[in-house]
Amino acid sequence: MECVPPSPPLCPVPVYPSVAAIHLIPLFPMSVWPVGAWLVAALPSDPEQSQLLAGDGWSLSSTGVPWVHTAPAPFILPGARAYAFQTPFWMLKQLHPGVMTACCSVNAASEALWPGPPGALEAAGVQKGLIKIRGDRCWRDLTCMDFHYETQPVPNPVAYFLHQSPWWVHRFETLSNHFLELVVPFFIFLGRRMCILHGALQILFQVVLIISGNLSFLNWLTMVPSMACFDDATLGFLFPSGPGGLKDQVLKLQEEAARGARPPLRYGCMVRRAVHVALGILVAWLSVPVVINLLSPTQVMNTSFNPLRIVNTYGAFGSITKERTEVILQGTASPNASMPDAVWEDYEFKCKPGDPGRRPCLISPYHHRLDWLMWFAAFQTYEHNEWIIHLAGRLLANDATAVSLLALNPFEDRAPPRWVRGEHYRYKFSRPGGQHAAAGKWWVRKRIGPYFPPLSLRDLEDYFRSREWPYPELE
C-alpha cells in the first residue's frame, strides 16, 4: 500500500530512473496513474506521446515497489521502449508521403523493424519455457496442470471446469506448453511460412491462456510481438483494394522503392538512423547478462540487470504451488479480541477467493493488484509482506482509499473495527455433483491457523512510525 520508499532528497537517477527522484512533483504517486491513462487514450491520435508514456512507465516501475512489480511488469518496459524509439517525435501526418516511421520506404522500414518484435517474442518464449523445465519437477513429469487451474493467482470460472479434466488432458496441456515455448519460437528462423505459423500458434496459445485464467494483460501484451510475423501479403485482405485505397497507395510506394525512386534522405532521418544504431548497440550490450542468465542452470525470472530495465528476463510459473492457501482478513467490534464470543466478520476482495459460495471472477485484461499480492502473501509470512500489516492498519481506520480496493467492507457505515486479524485457510475447488457443489459452493476451505494475530491501532503505532508510514486517522 505504500508507494515510494524513503529516499534521500536527491536520489541518484541511475538507481531510481524516475521523475519522482528530483522531487518536483509532490503528488507524484497520485498523479502518475491518471497521466498514464491519459497518454494511453491519446496514443492512437497522437503517437509522439509514446515517449512520455515510456517515461511514465519507467517512473512507476522504479518507485511503485511492490505494488507494480507483478509478473507482467518486466515485459511492459521493453515494449514501451521499442514503441517510443520507433515512433517519430512529430505527428505521422506531417511526414513525407514516402517516408515511414524509420525514415525509409515501406520495404526498408519493414526490414528495419522486423528483428525487434519477433526477437522479443522468441526471447520471452524460450525464457518462460526454460524456467519451467529447470524450476519445478512437475513440469518435467507433466503433472503441473493437475494443480495450475486451482492454484493460479486469480482463477476464473472456466478454470473451475478445466481443473476437473481427466489426467491425460492435463498431461497433453503440459506437453503442449513445452512445445509452444521451447520449440515453436525457433520457427521464426525457418522462413516466411514457418514464421507465420509461429505467429498463429502463439496467438492461439495466448487466447487459450486468456480463457483459462485471469493473468491480467500479460497474455494480451504477449500477442502484440506475434503480429510482426504476418507480412503485408498475409494481412492484405484486411484492407480495401480499390483505386485510391490504402493497399493501392502502399503498392505504389513499394513499386517506387523497387525502381529506386526513393525520397531524398533528410537530416532528421539521418539523426533517427543514428539513434536506431545507438539503441541497437545499447540493447546488444545490455542483453549479455540476460543471455548468460538464460544459459545458466540457476536462471532467474522477471528481473533486470540494469537500472533502466530496457532488457529484462521473463518467466511465469517457474514453480507451481500444489495447494491453494488464502489469507482472510477479519475484523471485530468486540473490545476484547480474545473473548470466545467475539464476532469476526470477513473482508471480501474484488476477485481473489474468499466466500466459498462466490463464483470466481472474470477480469482479464484488467488487473486487481491487491488481490494478486494477497496470493503471494498466502504462501509466505507477514514478516515478508509488511504491506499487509499496513493494509490492516488502514482497515482499522476505515480508510476510504483502502476499503475502495475491496468488494465488501463489513464495517461500512459503521464504526471501524477495534481489531483486525489475518486467518490462514486452505482452499480446494468443489467437485461438480458433490455435496459442496450441490450447496452452491465453488470452493471448499479449511482453516490452517492464524496468519497474523489480532491487531489494534494502538498496537500498530510504533510499527508505522518506525517505517515512516503515515499513521492512520479514524474516518
C-alpha positions as CSV (number, residue, x, y, z in Angstrom):
1,M,0.0,0.0,0.0
2,E,3.0,2.3,0.3
3,C,4.1,3.9,-3.0
4,V,7.5,5.4,-2.6
5,P,10.1,4.1,-0.1
6,P,12.0,6.7,1.9
7,S,14.8,8.1,-0.2
8,P,17.4,10.9,0.1
9,P,16.4,14.3,-1.2
10,L,18.4,13.9,-4.4
11,C,18.1,10.2,-5.2
12,P,20.5,9.3,-8.0
13,V,18.7,8.8,-11.3
14,P,20.8,5.7,-12.3
15,V,19.5,4.0,-9.2
16,Y,15.9,5.2,-9.5
17,P,15.2,6.3,-13.1
18,S,12.1,8.3,-12.2
19,V,10.8,11.9,-12.4
20,A,10.0,11.4,-8.7
21,A,13.7,11.3,-7.9
22,I,14.0,15.0,-8.3
23,H,11.1,15.7,-6.0
24,L,9.5,18.3,-8.4
25,I,6.1,16.5,-8.3
26,P,4.8,16.4,-4.7
27,L,1.8,14.4,-5.7
28,F,3.7,12.0,-7.9
29,P,2.2,8.7,-6.7
30,M,-1.3,10.1,-7.1
31,S,-0.7,11.8,-10.5
32,V,1.3,9.3,-12.4
33,W,-1.6,6.8,-12.8
34,P,-4.1,9.3,-14.4
35,V,-1.3,10.8,-16.5
36,G,-0.5,7.3,-17.8
37,A,-4.2,6.7,-18.6
38,W,-4.5,9.9,-20.5
39,L,-1.4,9.2,-22.5
40,V,-2.7,5.7,-23.5
41,A,-6.1,7.3,-24.5
42,A,-4.2,9.9,-26.6
43,L,-1.8,7.4,-28.3
44,P,-3.9,6.5,-31.4
45,S,-4.3,10.1,-32.5
46,D,-1.0,11.4,-31.1
47,P,1.7,8.8,-31.5
48,E,4.5,11.0,-30.2
49,Q,3.0,10.6,-26.8
50,S,4.7,7.2,-26.7
51,Q,7.9,8.8,-25.4
52,L,6.1,10.3,-22.4
53,L,4.3,7.0,-21.8
54,A,7.6,5.1,-21.7
55,G,8.9,7.7,-19.2
56,D,5.7,7.3,-17.1
57,G,6.2,3.5,-17.1
58,W,9.8,3.8,-16.0
59,S,8.8,6.1,-13.2
60,L,6.2,3.7,-11.9
61,S,8.5,0.7,-12.1
62,S,11.2,2.4,-10.1
63,T,9.0,3.8,-7.3
64,G,6.0,1.6,-7.1
65,V,7.5,-1.4,-5.4
66,P,6.0,-3.8,-4.6
67,W,2.7,-2.5,-6.0
68,V,3.7,-2.7,-9.7
69,H,6.3,-5.5,-9.6
70,T,4.0,-8.3,-10.7
71,A,4.6,-10.8,-13.5
72,P,3.6,-8.6,-16.5
73,A,5.9,-5.7,-15.4
74,P,9.2,-6.8,-16.9
75,F,7.6,-7.3,-20.3
76,I,6.0,-3.8,-20.4
77,L,9.0,-1.6,-20.3
78,P,10.9,-3.1,-23.2
79,G,7.7,-2.9,-25.3
80,A,7.2,0.7,-24.3
81,R,10.8,1.5,-25.1
82,A,10.6,-0.1,-28.5
83,Y,7.4,1.7,-29.4
84,A,8.8,5.0,-28.2
85,F,12.0,4.8,-30.2
86,Q,10.2,3.6,-33.4
87,T,7.7,6.4,-33.3
88,P,8.7,9.9,-34.5
89,F,8.6,12.9,-32.2
90,W,6.3,14.6,-34.7
91,M,2.9,13.6,-36.0
92,L,2.8,10.8,-38.6
93,K,0.6,13.0,-40.8
94,Q,3.4,15.6,-41.0
95,L,5.8,13.0,-42.6
96,H,6.6,13.0,-46.4
97,P,4.2,10.5,-48.1
98,G,7.1,8.3,-49.0
99,V,8.7,8.3,-45.5
100,M,7.7,5.9,-42.8
101,T,8.4,5.7,-39.1
102,A,12.0,4.6,-39.6
103,C,12.6,7.3,-42.3
104,C,12.7,4.7,-45.1
105,S,10.4,3.3,-47.8
106,V,7.8,0.7,-46.9
107,N,10.0,-2.2,-47.6
108,A,13.1,-0.8,-45.9
109,A,11.0,0.2,-42.9
110,S,9.7,-3.3,-42.6
111,E,13.2,-4.7,-42.8
112,A,14.4,-2.2,-40.2
113,L,11.7,-3.0,-37.7
114,W,11.5,-6.8,-38.4
115,P,14.1,-8.2,-35.9
116,G,12.7,-6.3,-32.9
117,P,9.2,-7.8,-32.1
118,P,10.0,-11.4,-33.2
119,G,13.2,-11.3,-31.4
120,A,11.4,-10.2,-28.2
121,L,8.8,-12.9,-28.7
122,E,11.4,-15.6,-29.2
123,A,13.4,-14.5,-26.2
124,A,10.4,-14.3,-24.0
125,G,9.0,-17.7,-25.1
126,V,12.3,-19.6,-24.6
127,Q,13.0,-17.9,-21.3
128,K,9.5,-18.9,-20.0
129,G,9.9,-22.5,-21.2
130,L,13.4,-23.0,-19.7
131,I,12.4,-21.5,-16.3
132,K,9.7,-24.1,-16.2
133,I,11.9,-27.1,-17.1
134,R,14.6,-26.0,-14.7
135,G,12.3,-24.8,-11.9
136,D,9.8,-27.5,-10.9
137,R,9.9,-31.2,-11.3
138,C,6.2,-31.3,-12.1
139,W,6.9,-29.6,-15.4
140,R,9.3,-32.4,-16.3
141,D,6.9,-35.2,-15.2
142,L,4.0,-33.4,-16.9
143,T,1.8,-33.1,-13.8
144,C,1.8,-29.3,-13.3
145,M,-1.5,-28.8,-14.9
146,D,-3.1,-31.1,-12.3
147,F,-2.7,-28.1,-9.9
148,H,-2.4,-24.9,-12.0
149,Y,-6.0,-24.1,-12.6
150,E,-6.8,-24.3,-8.9
151,T,-3.6,-22.6,-7.6
152,Q,-3.1,-19.8,-10.1
153,P,-3.2,-16.3,-8.7
154,V,-6.8,-15.4,-9.5
155,P,-8.8,-18.3,-11.1
156,N,-11.8,-17.6,-13.3
157,P,-15.0,-19.7,-13.8
158,V,-13.5,-21.6,-16.8
159,A,-10.6,-22.7,-14.7
160,Y,-13.0,-24.4,-12.3
161,F,-14.2,-26.7,-15.1
162,L,-10.8,-27.2,-16.7
163,H,-9.5,-28.4,-13.4
164,Q,-11.9,-31.3,-13.4
165,S,-10.5,-32.6,-16.7
166,P,-9.1,-36.2,-16.9
167,W,-5.4,-36.7,-16.1
168,W,-4.5,-37.4,-19.7
169,V,-5.8,-34.0,-20.7
170,H,-3.6,-32.3,-18.2
171,R,-0.6,-34.2,-19.5
172,F,-1.4,-33.1,-23.0
173,E,-1.7,-29.5,-21.8
174,T,1.7,-29.6,-20.1
175,L,3.4,-31.2,-23.1
176,S,1.8,-28.6,-25.5
177,N,3.1,-25.8,-23.3
178,H,6.6,-27.1,-23.6
179,F,6.2,-27.4,-27.4
180,L,4.9,-23.9,-27.8
181,E,7.5,-22.3,-25.5
182,L,10.6,-24.3,-26.3
183,V,10.2,-25.4,-30.0
184,V,7.8,-23.0,-31.7
185,P,9.8,-19.8,-31.0
186,F,12.6,-21.1,-33.4
187,F,10.1,-21.2,-36.2
188,I,11.0,-17.6,-36.7
189,F,14.2,-18.5,-38.3
190,L,12.8,-21.2,-40.7
191,G,11.4,-19.0,-43.4
192,R,8.2,-17.0,-44.1
193,R,5.7,-19.8,-43.8
194,M,7.1,-21.2,-40.6
195,C,7.2,-17.7,-39.1
196,I,3.6,-17.1,-40.0
197,L,2.7,-20.5,-38.4
198,H,4.7,-19.4,-35.3
199,G,2.7,-16.2,-35.0
200,A,-0.7,-18.0,-35.4
201,L,0.3,-20.7,-32.8
202,Q,1.5,-18.1,-30.3
203,I,-1.7,-16.0,-30.6
204,L,-3.8,-19.1,-30.3
205,F,-1.8,-20.1,-27.2
206,Q,-2.3,-16.7,-25.6
207,V,-6.1,-16.9,-26.4
208,V,-6.3,-20.2,-24.5
209,L,-4.4,-18.7,-21.6
210,I,-6.8,-15.7,-21.5
211,I,-9.8,-18.0,-21.5
212,S,-8.4,-20.2,-18.7
213,G,-7.1,-17.6,-16.2
214,N,-7.1,-14.0,-15.0
215,L,-3.5,-13.2,-15.8
216,S,-4.2,-9.5,-16.3
217,F,-2.8,-8.0,-19.5
218,L,0.2,-10.3,-19.8
219,N,-1.2,-12.6,-22.5
220,W,-2.7,-9.7,-24.4
221,L,0.6,-8.0,-24.4
222,T,2.4,-11.2,-25.5
223,M,0.3,-11.3,-28.6
224,V,1.5,-7.9,-29.8
225,P,5.0,-9.0,-31.0
226,S,3.4,-12.0,-32.7
227,M,1.8,-9.6,-35.2
228,A,5.2,-8.9,-36.7
229,C,5.1,-12.5,-38.0
230,F,2.4,-11.5,-40.5
231,D,3.7,-9.6,-43.5
232,D,1.8,-7.4,-46.0
233,A,0.8,-10.4,-48.2
234,T,-0.7,-12.2,-45.2
235,L,-2.7,-9.2,-43.9
236,G,-3.5,-7.5,-47.2
237,F,-7.1,-8.9,-47.3
238,L,-8.0,-6.7,-44.3
239,F,-7.6,-3.5,-46.3
240,P,-9.6,-2.1,-49.2
241,S,-8.0,-2.8,-52.5
242,G,-9.9,-0.3,-54.7
243,P,-8.3,2.6,-56.6
244,G,-7.0,5.2,-54.1
245,G,-7.4,2.8,-51.2
246,L,-4.7,2.2,-48.6
247,K,-3.5,-1.0,-50.3
248,D,-3.2,0.8,-53.6
249,Q,-1.1,3.6,-52.1
250,V,1.2,1.1,-50.4
251,L,1.7,-0.8,-53.6
252,K,2.6,2.4,-55.4
253,L,5.2,3.2,-52.8
254,Q,6.7,-0.3,-53.0
255,E,6.9,0.0,-56.8
256,E,8.7,3.3,-56.5
257,A,11.1,1.8,-53.9
258,A,11.8,-1.1,-56.2
259,R,12.7,1.3,-59.0
260,G,15.0,3.2,-56.7
261,A,12.7,6.2,-56.7
262,R,13.0,6.9,-53.0
263,P,12.7,10.4,-51.5
264,P,16.0,12.0,-50.6
265,L,17.4,11.3,-47.2
266,R,16.7,14.2,-44.9
267,Y,18.7,15.4,-42.0
268,G,16.1,14.3,-39.5
269,C,16.1,10.8,-41.0
270,M,19.8,10.6,-40.7
271,V,19.6,11.5,-37.0
272,R,16.9,8.9,-36.5
273,R,19.0,6.2,-38.1
274,A,21.9,7.2,-35.8
275,V,19.6,6.9,-32.8
276,H,18.5,3.4,-34.0
277,V,22.1,2.2,-34.4
278,A,23.0,3.5,-31.0
279,L,19.9,1.9,-29.5
280,G,20.8,-1.4,-31.2
281,I,24.3,-1.3,-29.7
282,L,22.9,-0.5,-26.3
283,V,20.4,-3.3,-26.4
284,A,23.1,-5.8,-27.5
285,W,25.3,-4.7,-24.7
286,L,22.6,-4.9,-22.1
287,S,21.5,-8.3,-23.4
288,V,24.8,-10.0,-22.4
289,P,23.8,-10.7,-18.8
290,V,20.3,-11.7,-19.9
291,V,21.8,-14.3,-22.3
292,I,24.1,-15.6,-19.6
293,N,21.1,-15.9,-17.3
294,L,19.3,-17.8,-20.0
295,L,22.1,-20.3,-20.3
296,S,22.6,-20.6,-16.5
297,P,21.2,-23.6,-14.6
298,T,20.2,-21.1,-11.9
299,Q,18.1,-19.0,-14.2
300,V,16.3,-16.0,-12.6
301,M,13.0,-14.8,-14.0
302,N,11.3,-11.4,-14.1
303,T,14.2,-9.3,-13.2
304,S,16.5,-6.7,-14.7
305,F,20.3,-6.3,-14.7
306,N,20.3,-2.6,-15.4
307,P,18.5,0.4,-13.8
308,L,16.7,1.4,-17.0
309,R,15.1,-2.0,-17.3
310,I,15.4,-1.9,-21.1
311,V,16.3,-5.6,-21.4
312,N,14.8,-7.9,-18.8
313,T,14.4,-11.6,-18.0
314,Y,11.0,-13.2,-18.4
315,G,9.2,-16.1,-16.9
316,A,6.0,-17.2,-15.3
317,F,5.1,-20.2,-13.1
318,G,8.6,-21.5,-12.9
319,S,7.3,-23.4,-9.9
320,I,3.7,-24.4,-9.3
321,T,2.1,-24.4,-5.8
322,K,0.5,-27.7,-5.2
323,E,-2.2,-26.4,-2.8
324,R,-4.0,-23.1,-2.6
325,T,-3.9,-21.1,0.6
326,E,-5.6,-17.8,1.2
327,V,-5.2,-15.0,3.8
328,I,-8.7,-14.0,5.0
329,L,-8.7,-10.6,6.7
330,Q,-11.3,-10.3,9.5
331,G,-12.4,-7.5,11.8
332,T,-14.4,-7.4,15.0
333,A,-16.1,-4.7,17.1
334,S,-15.5,-6.6,20.3
335,P,-13.5,-4.7,22.9
336,N,-11.5,-7.9,23.7
337,A,-10.2,-9.9,20.7
338,S,-9.5,-13.0,22.8
339,M,-13.1,-13.4,24.0
340,P,-14.7,-16.6,22.7
341,D,-17.9,-14.6,21.9
342,A,-16.1,-12.1,19.7
343,V,-17.8,-11.9,16.3
344,W,-15.3,-11.8,13.5
345,E,-16.5,-10.6,10.1
346,D,-14.7,-11.3,6.8
347,Y,-13.5,-8.7,4.4
348,E,-14.1,-9.7,0.8
349,F,-11.7,-8.8,-2.0
350,K,-12.9,-8.0,-5.5
351,C,-11.6,-11.1,-7.2
352,K,-9.5,-13.4,-5.0
353,P,-11.3,-16.4,-3.4
354,G,-12.9,-15.6,-0.1
355,D,-16.5,-16.7,0.4
356,P,-16.7,-20.3,-0.8
357,G,-20.1,-19.6,-2.4
358,R,-18.9,-16.7,-4.5
359,R,-18.3,-17.5,-8.2
360,P,-14.7,-17.0,-9.4
361,C,-14.4,-13.6,-11.2
362,L,-13.6,-12.8,-14.8
363,I,-11.5,-9.6,-15.1
364,S,-8.8,-10.1,-17.8
365,P,-7.2,-7.9,-19.2
366,Y,-7.9,-5.8,-16.0
367,H,-5.6,-6.3,-13.1
368,H,-6.5,-6.3,-9.4
369,R,-3.0,-5.8,-8.0
370,L,-4.0,-6.1,-4.3
371,D,-5.7,-9.5,-5.0
372,W,-2.6,-10.6,-6.8
373,L,-0.3,-9.6,-4.0
374,M,-2.6,-11.4,-1.5
375,W,-1.9,-14.6,-3.5
376,F,1.9,-14.2,-2.9
377,A,1.4,-13.4,0.8
378,A,-0.6,-16.6,1.3
379,F,2.3,-18.9,0.8
380,Q,4.8,-16.6,2.6
381,T,4.6,-14.9,6.0
382,Y,3.5,-11.5,7.0
383,E,7.1,-10.7,8.0
384,H,8.0,-10.9,4.3
385,N,5.0,-8.9,3.4
386,E,4.9,-5.8,5.6
387,W,2.4,-4.1,3.3
388,I,-0.3,-6.4,4.6
389,I,0.1,-5.0,8.1
390,H,-0.1,-1.6,6.5
391,L,-3.3,-2.6,4.9
392,A,-4.6,-3.9,8.3
393,G,-3.9,-0.5,9.9
394,R,-5.8,1.2,7.2
395,L,-8.8,-1.1,7.7
396,L,-8.7,-0.3,11.4
397,A,-9.3,3.3,10.5
398,N,-11.9,2.5,7.8
399,D,-9.6,4.3,5.4
400,A,-11.6,5.2,2.3
401,T,-8.8,4.5,-0.1
402,A,-8.1,1.1,1.3
403,V,-11.7,-0.1,1.5
404,S,-12.2,1.1,-2.1
405,L,-9.9,-1.8,-3.1
406,L,-12.3,-4.3,-1.5
407,A,-15.6,-5.8,-2.7
408,L,-17.1,-5.9,0.8
409,N,-16.3,-3.9,3.9
410,P,-18.4,-5.4,6.8
411,F,-17.9,-2.2,8.7
412,E,-19.3,0.2,6.1
413,D,-21.5,2.9,7.6
414,R,-20.4,1.6,11.0
415,A,-17.7,2.4,13.5
416,P,-14.4,0.9,12.3
417,P,-13.3,-2.4,13.8
418,R,-11.4,-2.4,17.1
419,W,-9.3,-5.4,16.0
420,V,-8.2,-6.9,12.6
421,R,-6.6,-10.2,12.2
422,G,-5.4,-12.5,9.3
423,E,-6.6,-16.1,9.2
424,H,-4.9,-18.7,7.0
425,Y,-7.1,-21.1,5.0
426,R,-6.6,-24.0,2.6
427,Y,-8.9,-23.8,-0.5
428,K,-9.8,-26.5,-3.0
429,F,-12.3,-26.5,-5.9
430,S,-15.5,-28.3,-5.1
431,R,-16.4,-31.3,-7.2
432,P,-19.3,-30.9,-9.6
433,G,-22.1,-33.1,-8.4
434,G,-20.6,-33.3,-4.9
435,Q,-22.1,-32.2,-1.6
436,H,-20.4,-28.7,-1.6
437,A,-21.2,-28.0,-5.3
438,A,-24.8,-29.0,-4.7
439,A,-24.9,-26.4,-1.9
440,G,-23.8,-23.7,-4.3
441,K,-20.2,-23.6,-3.2
442,W,-17.4,-23.2,-5.7
443,W,-14.7,-23.7,-3.1
444,V,-14.1,-26.0,0.0
445,R,-12.0,-24.4,2.6
446,K,-10.3,-25.5,5.8
447,R,-8.7,-23.3,8.5
448,I,-4.9,-23.8,8.8
449,G,-4.3,-21.3,11.7
450,P,-3.6,-17.7,12.3
451,Y,-1.6,-15.7,9.7
452,F,-1.1,-12.7,11.9
453,P,-2.5,-12.0,15.4
454,P,-5.3,-9.6,16.2
455,L,-4.1,-6.0,15.9
456,S,-5.5,-2.7,17.1
457,L,-4.5,0.8,16.0
458,R,-2.7,1.3,19.3
459,D,-0.6,-1.9,18.6
460,L,0.5,-0.6,15.3
461,E,1.5,3.0,16.3
462,D,5.2,2.2,16.8
463,Y,5.2,-0.2,13.8
464,F,4.0,2.6,11.5
465,R,6.3,5.3,12.9
466,S,9.4,3.1,12.7
467,R,8.7,2.7,8.9
468,E,7.9,6.3,8.4
469,W,4.4,5.4,7.3
470,P,1.6,7.9,7.9
471,Y,-0.3,6.8,10.9
472,P,-4.0,6.0,10.0
473,E,-6.5,8.5,11.2
474,L,-10.1,7.4,12.0
475,E,-12.5,8.3,9.3
